[in-house]
Amino acid sequence: MSSERLDLPGIAIIGGGPAGLMAAEIARTAGVEVDLFDAKGSVGRKFLIAGKGGLNLTHSEPRPAFDTRYRERAAEVGRWLDDFDADALREWARGFGIDTFVGTSGRVFPTDMKAAPLLRGWVRRLRESGVRFHVQHRWRGWSEDGALCFDTPDGVVEASARATVFALGGGSWPELGSDGAWVAPFRHAGVDVASLVPSNCGFDVAWTPYFVQRFAGEPLKPVVAHWADTAGAHRSLQGECVVSASGIEGSLIYALSADLRDSIARSGSAVLELDLVPGRDEAALRDALARPRKGRSLSDHLRRQAGVHGVRAGLLHEVLGHPLPDDPARLAATLKRLPLRLLSPRPIAEAISSAGGVRLEDLDDDLQLRDRPGVFVAGEMLDWEAPTGGYLLTACFASGLRAGRAAARHVAR
C-alpha cells in the first residue's frame, strides 16, 4: 500500500459529528485553514440517525437547572454552555432557515422534525467557506514523529497540522463510526482515558422464558420508578419504559441509567422498583383487592379492582410466582413497589451514548491536552454524560465550539 504525507497549513479536525463540524465552523470563521477527516464516506451519520424519529436538538429547561443534567461534570460543561447554550443553538439553526419549537416535554425540535436539511445546509456552508473534507480516512494513531496516521482505501496517509481537534465520539453506535477505537492510541500516548461504558441504556433482567415469549416488546406507561442514586438518596420519577427480551429499556430507564449502572458496578446488581399503578393509594388498593371475588378468578379480580392485566399482571407473576398469592396486602404492596433486579447494562454498542473518555483533568479550560500543546478534544470523547432530551447534542456543539475557537487562537499565535 502506498503512503502519502500531507502538510496542512492550519487545523486538522478528526471526526465529522456535531462537535467536529462546529469546531470546523468556528475555526473557519476565525480565518484559519481547516481540514476535516472522517472514517466514513460522509459526515454526520450518527446525527442523521439521531434525528430519524424527530431531531431532538436541545432542551428548553432554563439554566442553571440545565447544567445539573451533566451530574458531576455540571461545572465544567456549564462553562462550555456559557459560550453556546440552548438558546444559541436554536438561533444558530435559524441561520439555516430552520425554526424550532418546544414540545410538551420541554424538548426542542426543528419544525419539520428532520435532521437531514440541517446537516445538508451545514456541510454546504462549510464547504463554501473553504473547509476541506477528507472522508474514508480512519485515524489510527500518531507516528513516531507525531504525525496523524490515517488508513484510507488508497493506503496510509500521514498528516501534520499546526493544531488538531479530536471529535471521534464515544463507544456507542460503532457502525456509524463511534467505535471507541481511539482509546488505545490515546492511552499509548499517555493520555488518561476513563473506560467507556454504556449510558442511556437498557438493562438485563432474568425473565422467565414464558414471560419473554408473551410480553417482550410490551410498553409500560405510565409507571413510577423508585431507585437509589449514587449518593444513596432515594429518588423517584414517572415515565414510560418497555419490556424487552433481555430486560427493560426506554426513556424512563435511560434517565436513570447512570445511577443504575454505577450501582451494578459497585454491588453486582441493582434493584429498581416500579409503581405499576401510579395514582392509586396503597391502602385503598388493598381494600379494593380485599373485596369479595364472587366466584371470579384472581386475574379477573385484579383487572376489575386494580386495572392490572397483560404485562403488568405478567410482572406480578414474575415477582410473586405462579399462582399469585391471594393476599390483598401483599398484592397491593407489590403493585406499588414491584422490585426488579437488574443484572447488567446492555452492551455499549446498543446504548444511545457512552460515558467515560478523556478525563477533563487532563485538559485545560480550552479543552487542550495539558501534555500535548495544540491538541484539543471535544464531544463524546470527553469524560461526561447526560440524559437524552437534547442535553447530549447541546454539550457536543458547545464543546466543539470551545475547542475550535481555542485551536484557531493557537494557530494564530
Salt bridges, closest charged atoms under 4 A:
GLU25 OE2 - ARG125 NH2 2.90
GLU33 OE2 - ARG28 NH1 3.84
GLU33 OE1 - ARG132 NH1 2.92
ASP35 OD1 - ARG132 NH2 2.89
ASP35 OD2 - HIS134 NE2 2.71
GLU61 OE1 - ARG69 NE 2.91
ASP67 OD1 - ARG63 NE 2.87
GLU72 OE1 - ARG71 NE 3.69
GLU76 OE2 - ARG73 NH1 3.07
ASP82 OD1 - ARG63 NH2 2.92
ASP83 OD2 - ARG402 NE 2.87
GLU91 OE1 - ARG94 NH1 2.38
ASP99 OD1 - ARG94 NE 3.71
ASP145 OD2 - ARG5 NH1 3.36
ASP151 OD1 - ARG140 NH1 3.03
GLU158 OE1 - ARG5 NH1 3.10
ASP179 OD2 - ARG138 NH1 3.09
ASP192 OD2 - ARG359 NE 3.24
ASP204 OD1 - ARG346 NH1 2.78
ASP229 OD2 - ARG235 NH1 3.64
ASP259 OD1 - ARG71 NH1 3.24
ASP262 OD2 - ARG71 NH2 3.96
ASP262 OD1 - ARG261 NE 3.17
GLU273 OE1 - ARG337 NH1 2.72
ASP275 OD2 - LYS336 NZ 2.78
ASP287 OD1 - ARG286 NE 3.76
ASP300 OD1 - ARG303 NH2 2.52
ASP300 OD2 - ARG304 NE 3.13
ASP326 OD2 - ARG293 NH1 3.00
GLU350 OE2 - ARG346 NH2 2.89
GLU361 OE2 - ARG73 NH1 2.94
ASP366 OD1 - ARG409 NH2 3.09
GLU380 OE2 - LYS46 NZ 3.05
ASP383 OD2 - ARG73 NH2 3.53
ASP383 OD2 - ARG359 NH1 3.83
GLU385 OE2 - ARG261 NH2 2.74
